[in-house]
Amino acid sequence: MSVETQKETLGFQTEVKQLLHLMIHSLYSNKEIFLRELISNASDAVDKLRFEALSKPELLEGGAELKIRVSFDKDANTVTLEDNGIGMSRDDVVTHLGTIAKSGTADFMKNLSGDQKKDSHLIGQFGVGFYSAFIVADQVDVFSRRAGLAASEGVHWSSKGEGEFEVATVDKADRGTRIVLHLKSGENEFADGWRLRNIIKKYSDHIALPIELPKEVAAVEGEDKPAPEWETVNRASALWTRPRTEVKDEEYQEFYKHIAHDFENPLSWSHNKVEGKLEYSSLLYVPARAPFDLYQREAPKGLKLYVQRVFVMDQAESFLPLYLRFIKGVVDSNDLSLNVSREILQKDPIIDSMKSALTKRVLDMLEKLAKNEPEQYKGFWKNFGQVMKEGPAEDFANKEKIAGLLRFASTLAEDGEQVVSLAEYLARAKEGQDKIYFLTGETYAQVKNSPHLEVFRKKGIEVLLLTDRIDEWLMSYLNEFDGKSFVDVARGDLDLGNLDSEEDKKAAEEVAKTKEGLVERIKTALGDAVSEVRVSHRLTDSPAILAIGEQDLGLQMRQILEASGQKVPDSKPIFEFNPGHPLIEKLDAEPDEDRFGDLSHILLDQAALAAGDSLKDPAAYVRRLNKLLVELSV
């Protein structure tokens, strides 16, 4: 073995220590996945070399036959995995094997509960790759050299997974990486050719380059052990190039785990080959769980891009819109150049055509999931619903299709579950109803009990209840669905159209005429605190509510703008009162104008609280209320 120089001992990043602790204490009941993860990493390393060698063929160093080799030593109780891919420099080794360089790390660690079953799911979401080696090994040695560096610039990394690792410079003649796993006591089942062969066939048959194992050759007594003969044990063909009829579900699922670095099966997938003006293959997956960095729009995302089966780019984000950033998969084009860059992708008209087709394919896949597997779609919506709500603003061409995939809570749904589709809403709409009614707010409890819903309850009209922070912004882009327009029940002068009888409309007009004097008195008392005062047609039980002007921002949008430090346009609410309510009748009969003013302001503030807003002058509200309570107790 070559002499080691520049040897030093370094500590793992805190997150890695926590992760290794979970690994070493056997979180996984299915230990054999360590080999899948290491082979997946080796495959990525070979892909990266293949891509870099397009512009720098000297990186191949005369060895263009790319492969992965897995071997074992029963006597030493080791398993060795070797690839001739891109390899790592000393800095690469310290960075990649000593830290978790992935956004969302802090959230991941914060969510670890100590419950092994729950934490194993979290690790599955996060993807840990290399560290899974410590599930079966109590020591791991890595020998690597980056392609293009001198043989003297090899590096040896070693750790027992106990909080620190050693790194030293060594001679390494061949580029690439060799990982030696020193198996724990009791894990010697993996130092076996038959066992390793079965694991590779089970999890890594789809890897598109040869995975070789040594042939089992019987030793001849008295002779030296012969050099191993290697044989390929996987299919070694790109899975997406094979006909769908030849690919089993299990193969699709394992390929997903390979490209997504996920431990769970996907919810759904779509495999297609397009021929004609454009020629490309695509394999798209809907994950079962959301990654930690889903809401970080700048986080890495996108499909793996191949050109004529040559890997070109990881996370090519030009093929799908941002609201579908959770989709994983592969696209392999015959029409793009091998030296394509991210900048070229953004301007290439071929990409626009492919993006349009792939987007429709994903939306079709989600429609099918919603129709055929409603319970699974419910889980999908829980994980990815808020991201899907970005769609109508970003993708005008598919706005109606996206709207059909949205789910909402409603006055007919239980416990705020977002399970109502717009199609279901319209299917059970009242006869003569030509609008889709909705109400936005901060919480389900707040909107469910809002006074704005009183007339709708009385008439048995369903209202969608929207409580995500993005909802008001979403509805500003959704004008109609299936020819029916959306109406915010807290905005403007409510008109129920055909749902109000002519008698009801006439009676409301007559009541409004009789209360013109009260309208003027309240307007004078409230002054510039409101934009308008009017008799309400929405209320049956509450004395007053605040309505929003047709062109004004709602509470959600105001809060979003304020939180982001933007200037919020001035606007004042419309004060509506219920002429038949006892409090309004008493107010109308109040002769003292000062007392009338106090009572009017108390009703205004109570209406603001019911709408989920904060009071502009809480002290004045308390003072007026206390004054009223004292008067009542005298």
N, C-alpha and C positions, 0 to 999 in steps of 0.2 A: 504494500500500500504506500502511496506517495506521502512525503513528509507534509505535515500541516504547519502553516505559518499564520501569523496575524490572528491568533486564536483569542476569542473574547467571550465572556459570558454576559448575556443580556436578559432583562426581565420582560415577560409578556405584558402587553396592554391589559389593564384591569378587566376589560370585557372578555378577553381571551381566557384569563384565569377562571372566570366564572363559567365560561362555556366548557373548558376542559374539565372542570369539576363535575359538571353534569354528564359529560361524555364518559369519564373514567368510572363514574358510579352507574354505568350501564342503564342509561335512560331508554335505550332502544331494546325492545324485545327481539327485533329483527336485526341482528348484528351484521348480517352479511352485506348490508347496504354500504359498508365502508368501501368495498371493492368497486361498487358502482360509482361512488363519489370520486374515488381516485382515478378510475378510468375516464370518467367524464372530464376531469381536470386535464388529464393527459391528452385527451382528444382536442380540447380547447387549445392546448399548447401547440399541437401539431397544426391545427387550423391557422393559428397566428403565424407560424413559420411559413406555411404555404402562401399566405397572403403577403408577408413582408418579402419573400423570395421573388415575387412577381417583379418588383423593382430592384431587388438586390439579390440576384441569383447566387452570388458568392456565399450567401448565408447557408446554402445547402451543403457547402464544404465537400462537394463531390458525392454526397450520399442523398440521392433524391427519393429513395424508397422509404416512405414514411410508415411507421408502425408503432405498436405498443406491445411490449412483452411482459408476461406475468410468469414468475417462477417461484419455487419454494425449496426449502431445505429442511427435511424432516429432522435431521440430527441437530441442527442449530435452532429449530423451531422458528423459522423466519419465512416471510412472504416478501418477494421483491417485485416491484412494478417499475418498468423502465420505458421511457418514450424518447424518441429522437426529434422532439419538437423544438420550440423556440428557446427553452431553457431559461435560467435565471442568473443574473449577476449577483454579487454579494449584497448590493443595496436592495435588489428585488427580493432576495430571500428574507432579509430583515423586515422589509415592508410587508410582504405578502404572508409570511409565516409567523410574524410576531404581533400583527395587529389585524383587526377586522376593518378593512377600509371600505366601509359601506354605509351609505346614509341610512338613518333609522336605527343605528346601533344603540343609542341612548334609550329610545322607546322600547327596543327589544329587551334590553336588560331591565328596564323599569317594570316590564310586564311579567318577568319571571316570578313565579309564585312560590316555588319550593314544592309544588305538587308535581311529581314526576310525569304523570299522564298529561296534565295540561301543558307543562313545559316542553314536552316532546313535540306537541303540536306547534308551539311557538318556534322551536328550532327548525321544524319542517318548513314553516313560513319563511324563516330567515335564510335558510340555506347555509351550510357550514363547510361543505366540501372537504378540504384537507383534514380538518380537525376530527372528522369521523374516524380517522385511523386509530385514535386513542380509545375507541370502543373495544378493540381487540388487542391492541399493543400497549406494552408498558414502556417501550422505548421506540422512537422513530428516528431513523437517520435519513437525511436527504443529501444526495450528491448531485450538483447541477452546474452546468456551464451555459451561458447564453451564446447562441449562435453568433459568430463574428468575433468573439473574444478569443484571446490566446489560450492554449491548453493550460498554461500556468495560472489562469484566472478562474479556475473552478472553485466551487465553494462547498463546504461540508457543514450542514446544519444538523444539530442533534438535540433531542429533548426527551425527558421522561414525563413530560406533561405536568410538572410540579411547580409551575410558576416562573421558570426561566429556561433559556436555551443557550446552547453554545454554537458559535459560528466561526469557521476557520477557512483559510484559503488553501486549496489543494490543486494538484495537477489532475486534469480530467481530459483525456484525449478526445472523447466524443462529445458533441453538443447534446443538449437535452437534460433530462432529469431521471435519476434513479432513486426510488424510495424503498428503504428496507424497514419492514415492520418486524420488531422483535415481539413475538406473540406472548400474551399473558399466559400464565399457568392455567390450563383448562381450555385454552383456545386453539390447541394443536390440530383440531379438526380442519382448520383452514390451510395447514401445511400439507395439502393433499391434492393431487392433480385432478382426481375425479370431482372433488368438491368445488374446486376453483372453476373447472370447466362448466359445471352446472350453473354456478352463479353468473358467469359471463354470458352463457346462453340465455339465462333468465332475464338479466337486467341490461345487457350491453350488446345484444345481437344487432341492434340497429346502428351501432357506431360505424361510420362510413370509412373506416380504414382497418387493416388487419390487426386483430388482437391475437397474439401468438402465445402458445404454451409449449413447453418441451414435451416431445413424444416420450411416452413411457417405454423405456428400453431395458430389458432384463440385463442385470450386471453379470459378467462372466468371471468366475472365480480365478483369481491370480492375475487378472488384467486390470490396467488402469481404467477408471470410469471414462467412457467415450464422451467427446464433446456433444452437447445436446443437439438433437435435430428438432427444429421448430415446426409447428403446424398451426395454421389459422383455425380458430375455433368459433369465430362469429361469421355472420353472413357477409359483413364488410361491404355492404352496398347502401347508398343513401336511401333511407326509408321512404322519403317523399317522392322518389323516382319510381317506386314500385306501384303496380296497380292496386287500387283500394281493396279489391277482392282477395288479394294475397296477403294482406296485412291484418293480423289479429288485433283485437281490442287491447290485449295485454301489451303488444308491441307499441301501439300508439301511446299507451299510458306510460310505458318506460321511456319512450323517446321524449315525452313531455317532461318527465322528471330530470332527464339529462339536460335539456336546453333551458329549463326554467330553474334548475337547482332547487326543486321543490320536492318534498317527501310525500305529498298527497296526490292522488289521482285528479286529473282535471274534471270539470263538470261536463264539458262537451268539446268536440273538435270537428273541424271541417277540412277535408283533404281534396284538393282539386288540381286538375291539370288544364291549362287554357292553351288552345291552339288557334292559329289564324293570324290576324294582323299582329297581335302580340303573342309571344310564347313564354309561358312561365308556369311553374308549379307552386302551390302554396299549401301549407299545413298550419292551421290556426287553432289555438286552444283558448278556452275560457277557464281560468283557474277556479278552484273551489274556495280559496281564501285570498284576502287582500294582503299585499305586501305592506310593510310598515311605512314605506315612503310613497304610498299611493297619492297622498294629497300634496306632495312636493312636486309641483309641475315641472321643475327643472331637474328632477331626479332622472337617472338613466332609464331609458325605456325603448321599446321598438322591437322589430323582428330581426332574426339572424338573416343576413343577406348572402346568398350564394349566386355566382354567375357561372353557368354551365358546370354546376356541382363543385366549383372552387369557392371556398369560404372567402368572403371579401370584407364583411363588416358585422360587428356585433351591434345590437341596439340601433339599427337603422330606423330612425323615427319618421321618415318621410312617407312611409307606406300606409299609415293609419292616422286619423285625426287624434288630437290630444285627449279627447274624452274617451277614447278606446285604448288608452295607454296601458291598461292592465292586460291586454291580449298578448299572449306569447306565441311564438311560432317561427316558421321558416318560410322565406320566399326565395325561389331559385329562378333567375331570369336567363333567357337565351339572347336577349336583345341589348343588354347593358354591356359596357366596356369593363374589362377586368380592373382597370385602374380608376374606377369611379370613386369620387370623393363625396363627402357629405354636402359640400357646396354645389357640386354638379347635380346631386340628387334633388336638391331643392328647386332647380331650374329646369329639369328635364321633363318634356311633355309626356314621355313614356311613363314616368313616375305618376303623373296626374291621372292617367288612364288606369294604371294599376291600383292606385290609392282609391279611386272611385269604386272599382270592382271589388277590392278587398273589403272596403267599408260595408258595401251592400252584403257581402258574404257573411261578415260578422253579425250584422243586424238580422239577417235571415236565420243565422244559427241561434241567436237569442230569441227570436220569435218562435222558433221551433221548440226551444227549451221551455219557454213560457206556456206554450200550448200543450205540449206532451208531458212535461214534468213540472207542474205548478209548484210543488213543494220545494223542488230543487231551485226553481226560479226565485222563490221567496228568499232562499238563502243567498242566491246571487245578488238580489236587490239589496239585502241587508249589508252586504260587503261592498257593492259597487254602485249603489243607487245614486249617491250624491255626485259621483263622477259622471254618470250617465246624464244627470241633469245639466251638465255643461254643454250637452250636445246641441240642443235647439239653437243656441247662440253661435256655435262654431260651424254647424253643418246645415245650412239652409236647404240644400237639395234633399236631405233626408229628414227634414223636420217632422213631417207627419208620421214617418216610420218610427222615429225615436219617441215621439209622443205616445205612440201605441205601446211602447215598452215601459213607459213610466208607471210607477205605482204610488198611490196616495192613501193616507188615512181619510176617513170620512165620517159623517154623523151616523152612518149605518155600520161602520166597522168597530170592532171591539178593541179596547185598550190601546188605541193609537197605532195599531198595526198598519203598515203601509201595504195594503194588499188589493186595493181597488184600482183596476185599470180604467182608462177613459171609455173603452168599449163597454165594459160592464156598467159603468155609470150611466151611459146613454141608453143601454138596454133596459134599465129599470126607471128611466126618467118618467115624469108625469106626462100624461097626455097633453099636448099643446106646449110642452116645455121646449124652447128653442135655444136655451142657454146652458152653459156649464158653470155652476156657481162654486166659488171657492172663497176661503178666508185664510189669511196668513197670520202667524203669531209666533211668539217665542217658545211656548210649550203646548203640548196637547191639552193639558188641563185648562189652560187659559183660553184657547180657541174653542174648546168643546163647550165651555160655559159662557162664551161671549154673548152679550145682549144682541149682537148683530144677527144671531141665529134664531131669535124668538119667532119671527114671522114664518121662517122656514119650517120650524118644528110644528107650528100651528097648521100649516098647509101640507105637512108631510113631504117636503122637498129635500132631497139629499144635497149636502154641501161637502165639498172636499176640504179637508183641514190640513194646511201646509205649515210645518213647523221647522223645517231645515233652514239654516241661515241663507242658503242660496235661493230659496223658493220665490221670493218676490222678484229677484233678478230673473229667474227662469221664466216666470209668468209674463214678464215684459217682452219676451220673445215668442211666447205661445199666444197667438191671436185667436186661433180656432182649431177645432179638431172635428173631422167628418162633417164639415159645414156648419158646426155649432160654435158660436163665439163664447169666450170665457168672460165671466163677470165677477169682479171682486165685490163681495157683499158689503164691504166696509167702505166702498168708494163711491163718490158721486151721489146722485139722487136715484135710489133704488127703484127700478121699474121691472115688475114681474111679468109684464106683457100679458099673454093669454092666460096666465095662471091667476090673474086678478079678474074677478067678474066686473062687469060694467057697474053693478050696484055698489061693489066695494070701492071702485074708483070714484064714483059720484059722492058717496058718503065721506070719503077722505077729503075730497075738495071742499065739501061743505064745512067739515070740522076745521079745516085750515083757515077758512074765511072767518069763522067765529073766533079764532085765536090770533088774529092779526095784531090785536092790541097787546097781547101777552108777548108775542114775538118781538115787538118793538121795545117793550119794557126790558126783556132779557138782553136784547142787543145793546141797549143803553148801559145796562148794569155790567155786562162783560167787556164792553168796549173793544179794544184792539186785541183782546186775548183770542178772539175767534174771527173767522172770515165771514161767517153767515150764521143766522139762527133760523130754524124752520121746524115745522111740525113733522114728526117722524111717522113713516108708514112701516117701519121695520119692527117696532117694539110692541110687545103685548104685556110684559111683566115689569120691565125696568123703567125708571123715570126718564133717563136720558142716555144718549151715546154721542160719541164723536165720530163723524164721517170724514173721509179724506177727499180732498178735491180731485177731480178726474186727472189732472196733470201733475199733482203733487207726489212727492216721494212718500212711501209708506214707512212705518216704523223700522222694519228690517233693513231697508236700504239706507235709511238715515244712520242707523247704528253701524252698519258696515263702513260707510263713508267716514263717520266720526272715528271709528277704530283705526282706519288707515290714515288718519290725519288730514283728510280732504275737507274742503269747505262744503258745508251742507246748505243748500239754498233755503232761504226763509220761506216758511209756509205756515198757515194757521188752519186749525181744524174747523169743520162745520159742526155746530152744536144743534143736535136734534132732540126734541123732547116728546114724551108720550102724553098727549092731552088728557087721556083717561086715567092716568096714574094719580093716586091720592096725594102724593107729594106735590105734583104739578098743580093739582086743584087747590091745595093749600097755598102754594106759591102765588097762584093767580089771585087768591083772595087776600094776600098780604098787603095792608095799606101803608106800612112803614117802608119807605124806599131804601133806607140803610140796611134794614133787616132783609129786605127783598134782594139787595145786592149780595149780602153775605150768603144767603141761601142759594142764589144763582151760582156763585163761585164754588160753593161746596159741591153742588151737582156737577159742575164742570170738572172739578178735580176728581170726583168719584168716577166719572165717565172716562177720564184719562187713565186712572188706575185699572179700570175694567178692561181697557184696551192694551194693557201691558206697558204703558208709558210711565216715565218717572215725572214727578211733579216739579214744575219750575220753581215754586216757592213753597216747600213743605211746611215751613214755619207758619206761613199765613193760613194754610189749610187747617193746621192744628189749632191755631188761635181762633179761627171762625167756628170750628167744630166745638171747642171747649166753651165758647161764648154761648152757643146754641144749647149745649147740655146744661149749663148753669141756668139758663132761662127756663128750660123744661123742668128742672128740679125745684124751682122756686114755687 
